[in-house]
Amino acid sequence: MTTLSDYFDYRFDADGNNYVEVSIRGVTLLRLPATNKGTAFTEQERIELGLDGLLPPYVTDLEHQLVRLYANYQKQPDDIAKYQFLRAAQDRSEVLFYALLERHLQEMVPIVYTPTIGLAVQQFSSNFTSSRGLTFSSANIDSAETILKNYPWHDIRMIVVTDSSSILGIGDQGMGGLAICIGKLGLYTVGGGLCPFQTLPVNLDVGTDRAELLDDPFYLGARHKRLHGQAYFELVDKFVNAVKATWPKAIIQWEDFAKHVAFDLLAKYQDQLPCFNDDIQGTGAVALAGLLSACRQKGETLAEQTVVVVGAGAGGFGVASAIKKGMLREGLTMEQILQRIFIIDAHGLVVKEATIETYKLPLAHTQQSYHDWDIPDDRVPNLLEVVSHAKPGVLLGLTGVAGLFDEAIVKTMAENHPRPIIFPLSNPTANCEARPEDILKWTQGRAIVATGSPSADVLYQGRSYPIGQGNNAFVFPGLGVAAVLGECCRISDAMVLEAAYALADYIAQNCFEAGLIFPPIADLKAVSLQVATRVLAKALKDGSATRQDLQGVDLQAYVKAHLWQARHLPFKYAAALEDVRA
């Protein structure tokens, strides 16, 4: 099967200089985002590649292109227009898009990822202009292997896949979930240095239960109710088997799957192929790193904390599980941990006697836990009652319920602890459990606050309080790149936990003096390098990495040497490319 990889390849000349060899010429080069340098093609390249006359005569460089592109970006009227502008830029030239994103990382990550990505998902069909990635549905899943082989790139190493059932805090979004996979892979490249031509966004379109989508004449997804049960799992299984057969070294990141299948899919496939769930494991690792940072600010340890996690979905339980593993690492027993972690769901405290979802049982309490709390009506304690009686120093929100952390709850936290740690982590911003400015006002500026979406610094009584963003992008690019470079056969719990501690150590080394709980997004590449290096070392140690030839190698230098860079390379024409990959 002929793909774009047969016409386009990275090579090295006799002096070790990188260049691009192509066997296509003319307007085709300008229409492919992988090969389009636009006005940066040199005069000699234009002659050799059949581009002479197809471009304006003035030859520019990447710097000139970036200045012009950014000026046009700034003219866009709102965030969704900026998102569409950047997506169009990516569809014209991958190099130019990533060079722009890297240069303006702090400004543009909130556009290509949270919080703007929520709007992009919701408006996916109405704003659709060009295709990217693959979609599988019941209509084509039996041809999954053929479809994968038809994909333009032959060496896929990272796949982000969703069924769009639980996107951020906005729920079932049908076909639109593909946008979040595209956004995540953009951060793999700009943050982790993963070659974009080795990545694939995938939507498993199993239908939607959202009536407004099914009734929307512009909706582009499969127009039927969601598949459930055996039919659903058979579709996922066919997809996984096709990936294993086509790209056996590929990593799968499960993205925004509803809790009732997220844990089952992870348990089923994590020993069959290298995969992880970012909502469960990535969110958990980031929250743990932030909590470790907050504890260091207070001069305390994780083992000393009592934690309330509000939200028992994939994210909430993932956070609670990560904290459990951190406490185990710091020497607590499971019996001690169960006295220090309290999980709240929509019904109140998660207790074994009232829990039917088996994934919650390992951290569920028993009725004995609150027998002396004087709870009326023989019911489980609610959030305020747990905060009042358990006296936690840490409150983490992953519910998607705006305003859930009200004044009474926050003030109770502050009554029990001089510096409570309060992280409303739900995305997007509209679904945040509390506004940072309210938390600081209700605690007289004593709380340590971080959020899931970007938040401006808060000015309270003449002092500026930086509000860190607990962004999964601080973990998943480094974790995924380590798994790719190590050609891992699995992504172990130890690798994920190491990612959390690597992030926490980066914060301690680089952000502690500024009082930051999380790094600025501008540090994403540096953070990802540290996470990737540490996780790769852990993967080699625990046997998850098959590249045992990397034992004893300077891993940081190795990771650095294998980062894809957004730069225009010289082009050379060859009538036919040899089937040899640089």
Sequence and secondary structure as in RCSB ss.txt:
>XXXX:A:sequence
MTTLSDYFDYRFDADGNNYVEVSIRGVTLLRLPATNKGTAFTEQERIELGLDGLLPPYVTDLEHQLVRLYANYQK
QPDDIAKYQFLRAAQDRSEVLFYALLERHLQEMVPIVYTPTIGLAVQQFSSNFTSSRGLTFSSANIDSAETILKN
YPWHDIRMIVVTDSSSILGIGDQGMGGLAICIGKLGLYTVGGGLCPFQTLPVNLDVGTDRAELLDDPFYLGARHK
RLHGQAYFELVDKFVNAVKATWPKAIIQWEDFAKHVAFDLLAKYQDQLPCFNDDIQGTGAVALAGLLSACRQKGE
TLAEQTVVVVGAGAGGFGVASAIKKGMLREGLTMEQILQRIFIIDAHGLVVKEATIETYKLPLAHTQQSYHDWDI
PDDRVPNLLEVVSHAKPGVLLGLTGVAGLFDEAIVKTMAENHPRPIIFPLSNPTANCEARPEDILKWTQGRAIVA
TGSPSADVLYQGRSYPIGQGNNAFVFPGLGVAAVLGECCRISDAMVLEAAYALADYIAQNCFEAGLIFPPIADLK
AVSLQVATRVLAKALKDGSATRQDLQGVDLQAYVKAHLWQARHLPFKYAAALEDVRA
>XXXX:A:secstr
   GGGTEEEEE TTS EEEEES  THHHHH TTT  GGGS HHHHHHTT TTTS S    HHHHHHHHHHHHHT
 SSHHHHHHHHHHHHHH HHHHHHHHHHTHHHHHHHHSTTHHHHHHHTTTTT  S  SEEEETTTGGGHHHHHHH
SS S   EEEEE SSSBTTTB  GGGGHHHHHHHHHHHHHHH   GGGEEEEEEE     HHHHT TT  S  S 
   HHHHHHHHHHHHHHHHHH TT EEEEES  HHHHHHHHHHHTTTSSEEEIIIIIHHHHHHHHHHHHHHHHT 
 GGG  EEEE  SHHHHHHHHHHHHHHHHTT  HHHHHTTEEEEETTEE BGGG   GGGGGG B GGGGTTS  
GGG    HHHHHHHH  SEEEE S  TT S HHHHHHHHHH SS EEEE  SSGGG SS HHHHHHHTTT  EEE
ESS    EEETTEEE  EE  GGGTHHHHHHHHHHTTBS   HHHHHHHHHHHHHHHHHHTTTTT SS  GGGHH
HHHHHHHHHHHHHHHHHT BS GGGTTS HHHHHHHT        EEE SS  S   
